[in-house]
């Protein structure tokens, strides 16, 4: 495990105080916050990719074609 050193400002100090009220250490609070931020970043990227696919006319046409083929197979 590596060590990370950061400079804090009053806003960060207030946030750390809030995040450590439950007894967590500052290190635990920072690690948890980094993981939450990474998950949110990943979700945001995935949401943007999904919206791009949803709005892509070629992808939409391919999806409709596939749905029609599946309907035809079920009816058969």
MMTF fields as JSON, N, C-alpha, C and O atoms, coordinates in Angstrom:
{
  "mmtfVersion": "1.0.0",
  "mmtfProducer": "UNKNOWN",
  "numBonds": 303,
  "numAtoms": 304,
  "numGroups": 76,
  "numChains": 1,
  "numModels": 1,
  "chainsPerModel": [1],
  "groupsPerChain": [76],
  "chainIdList": ["A"],
  "bondAtomList": [4, 2, 8, 6, 12, 10, 16, 14, 20, 18, 24, 22, 28, 26, 32, 30, 36, 34, 40, 38, 44, 42, 48, 46, 52, 50, 56, 54, 60, 58, 64, 62, 68, 66, 72, 70, 76, 74, 80, 78, 84, 82, 88, 86, 92, 90, 96, 94, 100, 98, 104, 102, 108, 106, 112, 110, 116, 114, 120, 118, 124, 122, 128, 126, 132, 130, 136, 134, 140, 138, 144, 142, 148, 146, 152, 150, 156, 154, 160, 158, 164, 162, 168, 166, 172, 170, 176, 174, 180, 178, 184, 182, 188, 186, 192, 190, 196, 194, 200, 198, 204, 202, 208, 206, 212, 210, 216, 214, 220, 218, 224, 222, 228, 226, 232, 230, 236, 234, 240, 238, 244, 242, 248, 246, 252, 250, 256, 254, 260, 258, 264, 262, 268, 266, 272, 270, 276, 274, 280, 278, 284, 282, 288, 286, 292, 290, 296, 294, 300, 298],
  "bondOrderList": [1, 1, 1, 1, 1, 1, 1, 1, 1, 1, 1, 1, 1, 1, 1, 1, 1, 1, 1, 1, 1, 1, 1, 1, 1, 1, 1, 1, 1, 1, 1, 1, 1, 1, 1, 1, 1, 1, 1, 1, 1, 1, 1, 1, 1, 1, 1, 1, 1, 1, 1, 1, 1, 1, 1, 1, 1, 1, 1, 1, 1, 1, 1, 1, 1, 1, 1, 1, 1, 1, 1, 1, 1, 1, 1],
  "groupList": [{"groupName": "UNK", "atomNameList": ["N", "CA", "C", "O"], "elementList": ["N", "C", "C", "O"], "formalChargeList": [0, 0, 0, 0], "bondAtomList": [1, 0, 2, 1, 3, 2], "bondOrderList": [1, 1, 2], "singleLetterCode": "X", "chemCompType": "L-PEPTIDE LINKING"}],
  "groupTypeList": [0, 0, 0, 0, 0, 0, 0, 0, 0, 0, 0, 0, 0, 0, 0, 0, 0, 0, 0, 0, 0, 0, 0, 0, 0, 0, 0, 0, 0, 0, 0, 0, 0, 0, 0, 0, 0, 0, 0, 0, 0, 0, 0, 0, 0, 0, 0, 0, 0, 0, 0, 0, 0, 0, 0, 0, 0, 0, 0, 0, 0, 0, 0, 0, 0, 0, 0, 0, 0, 0, 0, 0, 0, 0, 0, 0],
  "groupIdList": [1, 2, 3, 4, 5, 6, 7, 8, 9, 10, 11, 12, 13, 14, 15, 16, 17, 18, 19, 20, 21, 22, 23, 24, 25, 26, 27, 28, 29, 30, 31, 32, 33, 34, 35, 36, 37, 38, 39, 40, 41, 42, 43, 44, 45, 46, 47, 48, 49, 50, 51, 52, 53, 54, 55, 56, 57, 58, 59, 60, 61, 62, 63, 64, 65, 66, 67, 68, 69, 70, 71, 72, 73, 74, 75, 76],
  "secStructList": [7, 7, 7, 7, 7, 7, 7, 7, 7, 2, 2, 2, 2, 2, 2, 2, 2, 2, 2, 6, 6, 6, 1, 7, 7, 2, 2, 2, 2, 2, 2, 2, 2, 2, 2, 2, 2, 2, 2, 2, 2, 2, 2, 2, 2, 2, 2, 2, 2, 2, 2, 2, 2, 2, 6, 7, 2, 2, 2, 2, 2, 2, 2, 2, 2, 2, 2, 2, 2, 2, 2, 2, 2, 2, 2, 7],
  "xCoordList": [0.848, 0.0, 0.894, 1.886, 0.542, 1.344, 0.746, -0.357, 1.493, 1.065, 0.791, 1.524, -0.271, -0.653, -0.662, -1.255, -0.019, -0.011, -0.751, -0.486, -1.683, -2.43, -2.426, -2.223, -2.65, -2.84, -4.34, -5.071, -4.788, -6.213, -6.439, -5.543, -7.653, -8.067, -9.215, -9.638, -9.721, -10.794, -12.024, -12.641, -12.379, -13.54, -13.302, -14.189, -12.116, -11.775, -11.71, -12.159, -11.168, -11.107, -12.505, -12.743, -13.445, -14.83, -15.437, -16.126, -15.178, -15.707, -15.119, -15.835, -13.824, -13.192, -13.745, -13.944, -13.993, -14.595, -15.956, -16.287, -16.735, -18.056, -17.956, -18.713, -17.014, -16.876, -16.269, -16.366, -15.654, -15.025, -15.815, -15.349, -16.992, -17.81, -18.239, -18.519, -18.291, -18.718, -17.573, -17.75, -16.406, -15.269, -14.258, -13.197, -14.585, -13.611, -12.399, -12.496, -11.271, -10.062, -10.114, -10.901, -9.28, -9.188, -8.778, -9.297, -7.853, -7.414, -8.564, -8.737, -9.359, -10.499, -11.508, -12.047, -11.757, -12.709, -12.222, -13.006, -10.939, -10.388, -10.421, -10.785, -10.042, -10.087, -11.501, -11.705, -12.486, -13.877, -14.322, -15.008, -13.937, -14.327, -13.719, -14.372, -12.491, -11.856, -12.589, -12.813, -12.965, -13.695, -15.063, -15.484, -15.762, -17.058, -16.885, -17.668, -15.877, -15.629, -15.322, -15.784, -14.548, -14.215, -15.457, -15.648, -16.309, -17.55, -18.449, -19.024, -18.569, -19.394, -18.849, -19.615, -17.527, -16.907, -17.193, -17.531, -17.058, -17.318, -18.784, -19.077, -19.712, -21.136, -21.447, -22.238, -20.824, -21.048, -20.579, -21.254, -19.419, -18.918, -19.852, -20.157, -20.304, -21.199, -22.52, -23.072, -23.033, -24.272, -24.101, -24.979, -22.969, -22.707, -22.611, -23.125, -21.959, -21.865, -23.237, -23.556, -24.055, -25.397, -26.251, -26.997, -26.135, -26.899, -26.429, -27.243, -25.139, -24.622, -25.154, -25.53, -25.188, -25.73, -27.223, -27.724, -27.922, -29.369, -29.69, -30.693, -28.84, -29.085, -28.461, -28.587, -27.792, -27.132, -28.156, -28.685, -28.45, -29.475, -29.132, -30.026, -27.868, -27.486, -27.684, -28.166, -27.316, -27.495, -28.982, -29.405, -29.759, -31.202, -31.824, -32.676, -31.408, -31.925, -31.533, -32.346, -30.298, -29.847, -30.644, -31.001, -30.923, -31.707, -33.122, -33.656, -33.716, -35.076, -35.083, -36.006, -34.048, -33.956, -33.818, -34.467, -32.976, -32.797, -34.091, -34.446, -34.797, -36.074, -37.076, -37.805, -37.119, -38.028, -37.66, -38.54, -36.366, -35.915, -36.3, -36.73, -36.15, -36.495, -38.001, -38.434, -38.796, -40.252, -40.621, -41.498, -39.942, -40.209, -39.858, -40.591, -38.742, -38.341, -39.342, -39.668, -39.831, -40.797, -42.113, -42.769, -42.481, -43.746, -43.644, -44.654, -42.449, -42.251, -42.454, -42.33],
  "yCoordList": [-1.167, 0.0, 1.23, 1.288, 2.199, 3.416, 4.507, 4.371, 5.575, 6.714, 7.882, 8.115, 8.618, 9.784, 10.981, 10.93, 12.028, 13.262, 14.33, 14.542, 15.002, 16.072, 17.323, 17.257, 18.447, 19.702, 19.914, 19.76, 20.261, 20.518, 22.004, 22.747, 22.409, 23.781, 23.723, 22.627, 24.842, 24.813, 24.009, 23.337, 24.074, 23.313, 21.811, 21.073, 21.36, 19.939, 19.521, 18.43, 20.361, 20.043, 19.869, 18.946, 20.762, 20.622, 19.309, 18.616, 18.972, 17.722, 16.524, 15.574, 16.566, 15.456, 15.338, 14.23, 16.457, 16.411, 15.737, 14.914, 16.085, 15.484, 13.984, 13.189, 13.612, 12.2, 11.336, 10.11, 11.951, 11.167, 11.218, 10.705, 11.82, 11.888, 10.514, 10.333, 9.558, 8.208, 7.368, 6.181, 7.975, 7.249, 6.769, 6.261, 6.929, 6.535, 7.447, 8.609, 6.905, 7.727, 8.597, 8.347, 9.608, 10.466, 9.634, 9.835, 8.707, 7.852, 7.018, 6.9, 6.433, 5.627, 6.483, 6.053, 7.687, 8.581, 8.968, 8.997, 9.264, 9.645, 8.469, 8.632, 7.279, 6.1, 5.864, 5.61, 5.946, 5.729, 6.789, 6.47, 8.037, 9.117, 8.925, 9.194, 8.467, 8.211, 7.109, 7.216, 6.053, 4.955, 5.408, 5.024, 6.224, 6.747, 7.623, 7.521, 8.47, 9.349, 8.535, 8.877, 7.469, 6.626, 5.932, 5.859, 5.418, 4.764, 5.756, 5.433, 6.952, 7.977, 8.353, 8.554, 8.446, 8.754, 7.64, 7.906, 6.387, 5.243, 5.228, 5.002, 5.467, 5.491, 6.609, 6.431, 7.744, 8.881, 8.548, 8.87, 7.903, 7.496, 6.487, 6.59, 5.508, 4.486, 5.112, 4.742, 6.067, 6.745, 7.507, 7.474, 8.19, 8.945, 7.999, 8.31, 6.845, 5.86, 5.328, 5.185, 5.034, 4.508, 5.543, 5.207, 6.808, 7.855, 8.045, 8.295, 7.929, 8.052, 6.926, 7.155, 5.708, 4.581, 4.757, 4.481, 5.216, 5.421, 6.43, 6.301, 7.425, 8.491, 8.228, 9.06, 7.089, 6.763, 6.141, 5.071, 6.784, 6.263, 4.883, 4.054, 4.625, 3.311, 2.228, 1.139, 2.523, 1.546, 1.314, 0.181, 2.365, 2.249, 1.39, 0.547, 1.595, 0.792, -0.674, -1.566, -0.925, -2.304, -2.959, -4.133, -2.215, -2.759, -3.119, -4.165, -2.241, -2.52, -3.722, -4.536, -3.828, -4.968, -6.267, -7.265, -6.246, -7.435, -7.798, -8.974, -6.799, -7.064, -7.688, -8.607, -7.204, -7.761, -9.206, -10.054, -9.488, -10.857, -11.774, -12.905, -11.302, -12.122, -12.38, -13.483, -11.37, -11.552, -12.593, -13.427, -12.539, -13.492, -14.898, -15.838, -15.064, -16.386, -16.915, -18.102, -16.057, -16.488, -16.911, -17.851, -16.217, -16.522, -17.818, -18.462, -18.186, -19.366, -20.572, -21.68],
  "zCoordList": [0.0, 0.0, 0.0, 0.726, -0.807, -0.888, -0.002, 0.527, 0.142, 0.94, 0.021, -0.94, 0.32, -0.457, 0.481, 1.558, 0.079, 0.867, 0.083, -1.1, 0.752, 0.089, 0.961, 2.173, 0.325, 1.055, 1.17, 0.192, 2.34, 2.542, 2.74, 3.14, 2.449, 2.71, 3.719, 4.087, 4.166, 5.17, 4.743, 5.57, 3.467, 2.989, 3.109, 3.539, 2.734, 2.837, 4.298, 4.65, 5.138, 6.567, 7.148, 7.927, 6.767, 7.241, 6.75, 7.5, 5.485, 4.939, 5.676, 5.993, 5.948, 6.677, 8.083, 8.581, 8.722, 10.059, 10.0, 10.854, 9.0, 8.833, 8.563, 9.12, 7.701, 7.32, 8.425, 8.372, 9.406, 10.479, 11.78, 12.797, 11.773, 12.981, 13.472, 14.657, 12.573, 12.96, 13.511, 13.787, 13.671, 14.234, 13.213, 13.574, 11.935, 10.913, 10.987, 11.381, 10.606, 10.543, 9.299, 8.386, 9.272, 8.09, 6.877, 5.779, 7.075, 5.962, 5.428, 4.215, 6.332, 5.889, 5.123, 4.103, 5.616, 4.955, 3.566, 2.617, 3.443, 2.14, 1.176, 0.012, 1.653, 0.772, 0.268, -0.919, 1.169, 0.777, -0.231, -1.202, -0.009, -0.922, -2.308, -3.316, -2.36, -3.657, -4.399, -5.604, -3.696, -4.333, -4.83, -5.921, -4.036, -4.459, -5.704, -6.649, -5.704, -6.855, -8.11, -9.199, -7.965, -9.125, -9.658, -10.872, -8.77, -9.209, -9.937, -10.976, -9.395, -10.038, -11.412, -12.354, -11.525, -12.817, -13.816, -14.969, -13.371, -14.256, -14.688, -15.862, -13.749, -14.088, -15.08, -16.006, -14.876, -15.779, -17.192, -18.17, -17.289, -18.617, -19.274, -20.462, -18.484, -19.027, -19.46, -20.496, -18.669, -19.021, -20.337, -21.199, -20.484, -21.722, -22.915, -23.989, -22.74, -23.83, -24.199, -25.379, -23.185, -23.444, -24.169, -25.089, -23.749, -24.419, -25.858, -26.747, -26.092, -27.456, -28.327, -29.477, -27.787, -28.547, -28.785, -29.875, -27.763, -27.886, -28.978, -29.68, -29.113, -30.077, -31.445, -32.344, -31.621, -32.89, -33.83, -33.532, -34.957, -35.864, -36.424, -36.602, -36.702, -37.227, -36.171, -36.48, -34.929, -33.854, -33.596, -33.365, -33.635, -33.444, -34.542, -34.259, -35.787, -36.898, -36.728, -36.973, -36.312, -36.101, -34.975, -35.072, -33.913, -32.801, -33.244, -32.873, -34.041, -34.523, -35.463, -35.436, -36.291, -37.203, -36.417, -36.731, -35.405, -34.578, -33.861, -33.778, -33.345, -32.666, -33.635, -33.262, -34.862, -35.864, -36.182, -36.328, -36.289, -36.542, -35.389, -35.615, -34.167, -33.002, -32.968, -32.635, -33.309, -33.367, -34.415, -34.19, -35.568, -36.638, -36.199, -36.503, -35.483, -34.992, -33.972, -33.988, -33.09, -32.075, -32.737, -32.289, -33.793, -34.47, -35.267, -35.552, -35.616, -36.437, -35.648, -36.171]
}
